Amino acid sequence: MSCAAVPSPQGDPQGFLRALFDAAVMRAMPASVMAPFLPAPPVGRTVVVGAGKAGGAMAAAVDALWPDNAPLSGLVVTRYDHVPPTYRAAPGRIEVIEAAHPVPDAAGVQAAQRIAALVQGLTANDLVLCLISGGGSALLTLPADGVSLDDKRAINRALLNSGAAIDEMNCVRKHLSAIKGGRLATMCHPARVVTLLISDVPGDAPEVIASGPTVPDSSTCADALAILRRYAIDVPEPVRQGLEWGLFETPKPGDPRFFGHAVHLIATPQQSLEAAAAVARSAGIEAHILSDEIEGESREVGRVHAALARAVARRGAPFGRPCVILSGGETTVTVTSKGGRGGRATEFLLGCAIALQGQPGVHVLAADTDGIDGVEDNAGAIVTPCSLARAEALGLKPQDSLDRHDAYPFFASLGDLVVTGPTHTNVNDFRALLIL
């Protein structure tokens, strides 16, 4: 994005923040970053498999870049309505199907069964390209023996509502799976596996992204059981016994079936934050990246960000004004009441707005880079210095909305939702605080 295309931060602060978000998303688009990581075609077959919110766009990028005279086939599963329109209109050599996220459904099970069948009978001359992005844990669902889809759905829903961190959730998910936690790679043996990853997790650990279907797993059944106990999540007796007895153990580092495999991170949250920072600096605004690994309760993270913004606005410390403060990661929402609508981004923003108390000169955008905040139709929203005053004029009560986890209608009433539709990538939370 050129400097001329960036709205003035003083004249159009909301447009400026949106430009930063757009730059972050663009940096993670598969078509822009895929080419350097593709291996040469093998002597034998090339089979493409994968799962995630970016799965359709990753498949389209591989299809466009792979030589026309080299055999290519495969199957990738993505979230409903996340197939790029151009690939939906003119499908290529890789089939893309859709399933549910964040709670798995039967379509995800059928996709995983088909992927498992596709990689059977391969030879050492064959290549498996595995395309993995955030959301793959729910989309690539193949319950372990003794675990039903209903069991996985109930446990997954409980984890989502518990406030558990993403690495904790995925530790449980992979141990109750017949395909995640490295098991997909073992199915491909003796073919070579090259995994291309778009990271949506703090720390970018390949074994955490989509529960690591093609990489060895260092966590254990005991770890998964401890997480379930920590968050007081009840599980059926066969699930508990399977974890206690180690029946669901995953393949570990050093397993020879992983030898010769390659794993490449093609897009990460930090890279997207740096892209946004570059756009800000091109417009004459200093940018500070706090971290791409921020976790914790969304509302509390919002309050901490607000405290930092107020310090900058009032005292010019620890950063001088004007500036933009950027952060990423994956916050959580511990659901304490039913019926609310909203996701991590809007809950963060509502906590932030309450703590800012209309601080002059502070504008905030938070959004999920996949374009969907939770299960709503928005990517996120924007807070302005007059958000609380406008809410009061409409009879809205910010703290009541926050207590009900009902941030979506709050920002919808203000007309401040950020709606992009699916972006076809996913490097998780994006937050930008502009202090003028």
C-alpha positions as CSV (number, residue, x, y, z in Angstrom):
1,M,0.0,0.0,0.0
2,S,1.5,3.3,-1.0
3,C,1.6,6.3,1.3
4,A,-0.8,8.2,-1.0
5,A,-3.4,5.4,-0.5
6,V,-3.3,5.6,3.3
7,P,-6.0,7.9,4.8
8,S,-4.7,10.7,7.0
9,P,-4.5,9.6,10.7
10,Q,-5.6,13.1,11.8
11,G,-8.3,13.6,9.1
12,D,-9.7,10.0,9.0
13,P,-8.4,8.0,12.0
14,Q,-10.9,5.2,11.4
15,G,-9.9,4.9,7.7
16,F,-6.2,5.0,8.8
17,L,-6.7,2.1,11.3
18,R,-8.6,0.1,8.6
19,A,-5.7,0.6,6.3
20,L,-3.4,-0.9,8.9
21,F,-5.7,-3.9,9.3
22,D,-5.9,-4.4,5.5
23,A,-2.1,-4.3,5.3
24,A,-1.8,-7.0,8.0
25,V,-4.3,-9.2,6.2
26,M,-2.7,-8.7,2.8
27,R,0.7,-9.8,4.1
28,A,-0.8,-13.1,5.0
29,M,-2.5,-13.9,1.8
30,P,-1.4,-17.3,0.4
31,A,-1.1,-16.1,-3.2
32,S,1.4,-13.5,-2.0
33,V,3.7,-15.7,0.1
34,M,3.4,-19.3,-1.2
35,A,5.9,-19.4,-4.2
36,P,9.2,-19.5,-2.3
37,F,8.2,-22.5,-0.2
38,L,6.9,-24.9,-2.9
39,P,9.2,-27.9,-3.5
40,A,10.0,-29.3,-6.9
41,P,7.6,-31.9,-8.3
42,P,8.6,-35.4,-7.3
43,V,9.3,-38.4,-9.5
44,G,5.9,-39.9,-8.4
45,R,2.6,-38.4,-7.5
46,T,1.8,-35.1,-5.7
47,V,-1.1,-35.3,-3.3
48,V,-2.3,-32.1,-1.6
49,V,-4.2,-32.3,1.6
50,G,-5.0,-29.8,4.3
51,A,-7.4,-28.0,6.6
52,G,-8.0,-24.5,7.9
53,K,-9.7,-21.2,7.3
54,A,-7.1,-20.3,4.7
55,G,-7.3,-23.8,3.2
56,G,-9.3,-22.7,0.0
57,A,-6.9,-19.8,-0.7
58,M,-3.9,-22.0,-0.1
59,A,-5.2,-24.7,-2.4
60,A,-5.9,-22.0,-5.1
61,A,-2.3,-20.6,-4.7
62,V,-0.7,-24.1,-5.1
63,D,-2.9,-24.9,-8.1
64,A,-1.9,-21.6,-9.8
65,L,1.8,-22.0,-9.1
66,W,2.2,-25.8,-9.7
67,P,3.5,-26.7,-13.2
68,D,0.7,-27.5,-15.6
69,N,2.6,-30.6,-16.8
70,A,3.1,-32.0,-13.3
71,P,0.4,-34.3,-11.8
72,L,-1.5,-32.7,-9.0
73,S,-4.6,-33.8,-7.0
74,G,-5.9,-33.6,-3.5
75,L,-8.5,-32.5,-1.0
76,V,-8.5,-29.5,1.4
77,V,-11.3,-28.7,3.9
78,T,-12.1,-25.1,4.9
79,R,-14.8,-23.3,6.9
80,Y,-18.3,-22.8,5.3
81,D,-18.2,-19.8,2.9
82,H,-14.4,-19.6,3.0
83,V,-13.7,-20.9,-0.5
84,P,-12.4,-17.9,-2.6
85,P,-15.1,-16.9,-5.1
86,T,-12.8,-17.3,-8.1
87,Y,-11.8,-20.8,-7.1
88,R,-15.5,-21.7,-6.4
89,A,-16.5,-20.4,-9.8
90,A,-13.6,-22.2,-11.6
91,P,-12.4,-25.2,-9.5
92,G,-8.9,-26.4,-10.1
93,R,-7.0,-29.6,-9.6
94,I,-7.4,-29.6,-5.8
95,E,-10.9,-30.2,-4.4
96,V,-12.0,-27.8,-1.7
97,I,-14.9,-28.8,0.6
98,E,-16.4,-27.0,3.5
99,A,-17.2,-27.9,7.1
100,A,-18.1,-26.3,10.4
101,H,-16.0,-24.2,12.7
102,P,-15.4,-23.8,15.7
103,V,-17.5,-26.8,16.7
104,P,-17.0,-29.7,14.3
105,D,-19.7,-31.4,12.3
106,A,-20.2,-34.5,10.2
107,A,-18.9,-32.8,7.1
108,G,-15.6,-32.4,8.8
109,V,-15.5,-36.0,9.7
110,Q,-16.2,-37.0,6.1
111,A,-13.5,-34.7,4.9
112,A,-11.0,-36.2,7.3
113,Q,-12.0,-39.7,6.3
114,R,-11.5,-38.9,2.6
115,I,-8.1,-37.2,3.3
116,A,-7.0,-40.3,5.3
117,A,-8.0,-42.5,2.3
118,L,-6.2,-40.3,-0.2
119,V,-2.8,-40.8,1.5
120,Q,-3.0,-44.5,1.7
121,G,-0.6,-46.6,-0.5
122,L,1.9,-43.8,-1.3
123,T,5.5,-44.6,-2.0
124,A,8.9,-43.0,-1.3
125,N,8.7,-41.4,-4.7
126,D,5.5,-39.5,-3.9
127,L,5.0,-36.1,-2.3
128,V,2.3,-34.9,0.1
129,L,1.8,-31.2,0.3
130,C,-0.1,-30.4,3.5
131,L,-1.7,-27.0,3.7
132,I,-2.4,-26.1,7.3
133,S,-3.9,-22.9,8.8
134,G,-5.9,-21.8,11.9
135,G,-9.2,-23.5,12.3
136,G,-7.9,-26.9,11.2
137,S,-8.5,-28.5,14.6
138,A,-12.3,-28.2,14.2
139,L,-12.3,-28.7,10.4
140,L,-10.2,-31.9,10.3
141,T,-12.2,-34.1,12.6
142,L,-11.7,-37.8,12.9
143,P,-12.5,-39.0,16.4
144,A,-10.2,-41.6,18.0
145,D,-11.5,-45.1,18.6
146,G,-14.0,-45.0,21.4
147,V,-14.7,-41.3,21.0
148,S,-17.9,-40.2,19.2
149,L,-18.4,-37.0,17.2
150,D,-20.9,-35.9,19.8
151,D,-18.2,-36.4,22.5
152,K,-15.8,-34.2,20.5
153,R,-18.4,-31.6,19.9
154,A,-19.3,-31.3,23.6
155,I,-15.7,-31.3,24.8
156,N,-14.8,-28.7,22.1
157,R,-17.7,-26.4,23.1
158,A,-16.8,-26.7,26.7
159,L,-13.1,-25.8,26.0
160,L,-14.2,-22.8,23.9
161,N,-16.3,-21.5,26.8
162,S,-13.7,-22.3,29.5
163,G,-11.1,-19.6,28.8
164,A,-8.5,-22.2,28.0
165,A,-5.6,-21.0,25.9
166,I,-5.3,-22.3,22.3
167,D,-2.3,-24.6,23.1
168,E,-4.3,-26.2,25.9
169,M,-7.4,-26.7,23.7
170,N,-5.3,-28.2,20.9
171,C,-3.5,-30.5,23.3
172,V,-6.9,-32.1,24.2
173,R,-8.1,-32.1,20.6
174,K,-5.1,-33.9,19.2
175,H,-5.3,-36.7,21.8
176,L,-8.9,-37.4,21.0
177,S,-8.2,-37.5,17.3
178,A,-7.2,-40.2,14.9
179,I,-5.6,-37.8,12.4
180,K,-4.2,-34.8,14.3
181,G,-1.1,-34.7,16.6
182,G,1.2,-36.1,13.8
183,R,-1.0,-39.0,12.9
184,L,-1.7,-37.7,9.4
185,A,2.0,-37.7,8.6
186,T,2.3,-41.3,9.8
187,M,-0.6,-42.2,7.4
188,C,1.5,-40.8,4.5
189,H,4.6,-42.9,5.2
190,P,6.8,-43.6,3.3
191,A,6.0,-40.6,1.1
192,R,7.8,-37.3,1.8
193,V,5.6,-34.7,3.5
194,V,6.1,-30.9,3.1
195,T,3.9,-28.9,5.4
196,L,3.1,-25.2,4.6
197,L,1.7,-23.4,7.6
198,I,-0.1,-20.1,8.2
199,S,0.2,-19.5,11.9
200,D,-2.6,-18.3,14.1
201,V,-1.1,-19.2,17.5
202,P,1.1,-17.4,19.9
203,G,4.7,-18.6,19.4
204,D,4.0,-20.1,16.0
205,A,4.6,-23.7,17.2
206,P,3.9,-26.1,14.4
207,E,2.5,-28.7,16.8
208,V,-0.1,-26.3,18.1
209,I,-1.3,-24.8,14.7
210,A,-4.4,-26.8,13.9
211,S,-3.3,-29.4,16.4
212,G,-0.2,-30.3,14.3
213,P,-1.5,-33.1,12.0
214,T,1.8,-33.6,10.3
215,V,4.4,-32.9,13.0
216,P,5.5,-35.0,16.1
217,D,3.8,-34.1,19.3
218,S,5.6,-33.5,22.6
219,S,2.5,-33.4,24.7
220,T,1.0,-36.4,26.4
221,C,-2.3,-38.0,27.4
222,A,-1.5,-37.0,30.9
223,D,-1.2,-33.4,29.8
224,A,-4.6,-33.5,28.1
225,L,-6.2,-35.0,31.2
226,A,-4.7,-32.4,33.4
227,I,-6.2,-29.6,31.2
228,L,-9.6,-31.1,31.3
229,R,-9.4,-31.3,35.1
230,R,-8.0,-27.8,35.4
231,Y,-11.1,-26.4,33.7
232,A,-13.5,-28.8,35.3
233,I,-14.6,-30.2,32.0
234,D,-16.6,-33.5,32.3
235,V,-15.9,-36.2,29.8
236,P,-17.4,-39.6,29.1
237,E,-15.8,-42.5,30.9
238,P,-14.3,-44.1,27.8
239,V,-12.6,-40.7,27.1
240,R,-11.2,-40.4,30.6
241,Q,-10.0,-44.0,30.6
242,G,-8.4,-43.7,27.2
243,L,-6.4,-40.7,28.5
244,E,-5.5,-42.3,31.8
245,W,-4.3,-45.5,30.2
246,G,-2.4,-43.7,27.4
247,L,-4.6,-45.3,24.7
248,F,-4.8,-42.0,22.8
249,E,-1.0,-41.2,22.8
250,T,0.4,-39.4,19.8
251,P,3.6,-40.1,17.8
252,K,6.6,-38.4,19.4
253,P,9.7,-36.5,18.2
254,G,12.3,-39.0,17.0
255,D,9.7,-41.2,15.3
256,P,11.4,-42.3,12.0
257,R,8.2,-41.9,10.1
258,F,8.9,-38.1,10.2
259,F,12.4,-38.3,8.8
260,G,12.9,-36.3,5.6
261,H,9.8,-34.2,6.2
262,A,9.8,-30.4,5.9
263,V,7.8,-27.7,7.7
264,H,7.6,-24.1,6.5
265,L,5.9,-21.1,8.1
266,I,4.7,-19.1,5.2
267,A,2.9,-16.4,7.1
268,T,2.9,-15.4,10.8
269,P,1.2,-12.8,13.1
270,Q,4.5,-10.9,13.6
271,Q,5.0,-10.5,9.9
272,S,1.5,-9.0,9.6
273,L,2.1,-6.6,12.5
274,E,5.3,-5.5,10.8
275,A,3.4,-4.9,7.6
276,A,0.9,-2.7,9.4
277,A,3.7,-0.8,11.2
278,A,5.4,-0.1,7.8
279,V,2.1,1.4,6.5
280,A,1.8,3.6,9.7
281,R,5.4,4.8,9.3
282,S,4.9,5.6,5.7
283,A,2.1,8.0,6.8
284,G,4.5,9.7,9.3
285,I,3.2,7.9,12.4
286,E,5.6,6.0,14.7
287,A,4.5,2.4,15.3
288,H,5.3,0.2,18.3
289,I,4.6,-3.5,18.2
290,L,3.9,-4.7,21.8
291,S,3.9,-8.5,21.0
292,D,2.3,-11.0,18.6
293,E,1.8,-13.4,21.5
294,I,-0.6,-11.6,23.8
295,E,-3.0,-14.0,25.6
296,G,-5.5,-13.7,28.5
297,E,-9.1,-12.7,29.0
298,S,-10.2,-10.4,26.2
299,R,-11.8,-7.7,28.4
300,E,-8.7,-7.6,30.7
301,V,-6.3,-7.3,27.8
302,G,-8.5,-4.5,26.6
303,R,-8.2,-2.7,29.9
304,V,-4.4,-3.1,29.9
305,H,-4.2,-1.7,26.4
306,A,-6.4,1.2,27.5
307,A,-4.1,2.0,30.4
308,L,-1.1,2.2,28.1
309,A,-3.0,4.4,25.6
310,R,-4.1,6.8,28.4
311,A,-0.5,7.1,29.6
312,V,0.7,8.0,26.1
313,A,-2.1,10.4,25.6
314,R,-1.7,12.2,29.0
315,R,2.0,12.0,29.6
316,G,3.7,11.1,26.3
317,A,5.2,8.0,27.9
318,P,6.3,5.4,27.3
319,F,5.8,6.5,23.7
320,G,5.6,9.9,22.2
321,R,2.5,11.2,20.4
322,P,1.3,10.7,17.7
323,C,1.9,7.0,17.5
324,V,0.1,3.7,16.9
325,I,0.5,0.7,19.2
326,L,0.0,-2.7,17.6
327,S,-0.5,-6.1,19.1
328,G,-1.5,-9.6,18.2
329,G,-2.0,-13.1,19.7
330,E,-5.1,-15.0,20.8
331,T,-7.1,-13.8,23.7
332,T,-10.0,-15.8,25.3
333,V,-13.5,-15.2,26.5
334,T,-14.6,-17.2,29.5
335,V,-18.4,-17.4,29.0
336,T,-20.2,-16.8,32.3
337,S,-23.7,-16.1,30.9
338,K,-25.8,-17.3,28.0
339,G,-27.4,-15.4,25.2
340,G,-24.7,-12.8,24.4
341,R,-23.3,-12.2,20.9
342,G,-19.8,-11.3,20.2
343,G,-16.2,-12.6,19.8
344,R,-12.8,-11.9,21.2
345,A,-12.3,-8.7,19.3
346,T,-15.5,-6.9,20.3
347,E,-15.1,-8.1,23.9
348,F,-11.6,-6.6,24.0
349,L,-12.9,-3.4,22.5
350,L,-15.7,-3.1,25.0
351,G,-13.3,-3.6,27.9
352,C,-11.0,-1.1,26.4
353,A,-13.7,1.5,25.8
354,I,-14.9,1.3,29.4
355,A,-11.3,1.8,30.6
356,L,-10.6,4.6,28.2
357,Q,-13.6,6.6,29.4
358,G,-13.7,8.7,26.2
359,Q,-10.0,9.6,26.4
360,P,-9.5,12.4,23.7
361,G,-7.3,11.5,20.8
362,V,-7.5,7.7,21.2
363,H,-9.0,5.5,18.5
364,V,-8.9,1.7,18.6
365,L,-9.5,-1.1,16.1
366,A,-9.5,-4.8,16.9
367,A,-10.4,-7.5,14.5
368,D,-9.8,-11.1,13.6
369,T,-7.7,-11.4,10.5
370,D,-9.9,-14.2,9.2
371,G,-12.7,-11.7,8.9
372,I,-15.0,-13.5,11.4
373,D,-15.0,-12.5,15.1
374,G,-16.3,-15.6,16.8
375,V,-19.3,-16.8,14.9
376,E,-20.7,-13.4,13.9
377,D,-20.6,-11.6,10.5
378,N,-18.0,-9.0,11.5
379,A,-14.2,-9.0,11.7
380,G,-14.2,-6.7,14.7
381,A,-15.1,-3.1,15.5
382,I,-13.7,0.4,16.2
383,V,-13.7,2.5,19.4
384,T,-13.5,6.3,19.1
385,P,-13.3,9.0,21.8
386,C,-17.0,9.5,21.6
387,S,-18.1,5.9,21.6
388,L,-19.3,5.9,25.2
389,A,-21.2,9.2,24.8
390,R,-22.9,8.0,21.7
391,A,-23.8,4.7,23.5
392,E,-25.3,6.7,26.4
393,A,-27.4,8.8,24.0
394,L,-28.8,5.5,22.6
395,G,-29.5,4.1,26.1
396,L,-26.8,1.5,25.9
397,K,-25.1,0.4,29.1
398,P,-21.5,-0.7,28.3
399,Q,-20.8,-2.6,31.5
400,D,-24.1,-4.5,31.2
401,S,-23.2,-5.5,27.6
402,L,-19.8,-6.7,28.7
403,D,-21.3,-8.7,31.6
404,R,-23.6,-10.5,29.1
405,H,-20.8,-11.0,26.6
406,D,-23.0,-9.0,24.3
407,A,-20.5,-6.7,22.5
408,Y,-21.7,-7.4,19.0
409,P,-25.1,-5.5,19.3
410,F,-23.4,-2.7,21.3
411,F,-21.0,-1.9,18.4
412,A,-23.7,-2.7,15.8
413,S,-26.0,0.0,17.4
414,L,-23.1,2.5,17.1
415,G,-22.5,1.6,13.4
416,D,-18.9,0.8,14.3
417,L,-18.5,-2.8,13.3
418,V,-15.7,-3.7,10.9
419,V,-17.2,-6.0,8.3
420,T,-15.0,-7.6,5.7
421,G,-16.4,-11.0,5.1
422,P,-14.0,-14.0,5.0
423,T,-10.5,-12.8,4.2
424,H,-9.3,-16.3,3.2
425,T,-6.3,-16.2,5.6
426,N,-5.8,-16.2,9.3
427,V,-3.0,-14.9,11.5
428,N,-5.3,-14.3,14.5
429,D,-6.1,-11.2,16.5
430,F,-5.0,-7.8,15.2
431,R,-5.2,-4.7,17.5
432,A,-4.2,-1.1,16.7
433,L,-4.4,1.9,19.0
434,L,-3.9,5.3,17.4
435,I,-3.0,8.0,19.9
436,L,-3.0,11.5,18.4
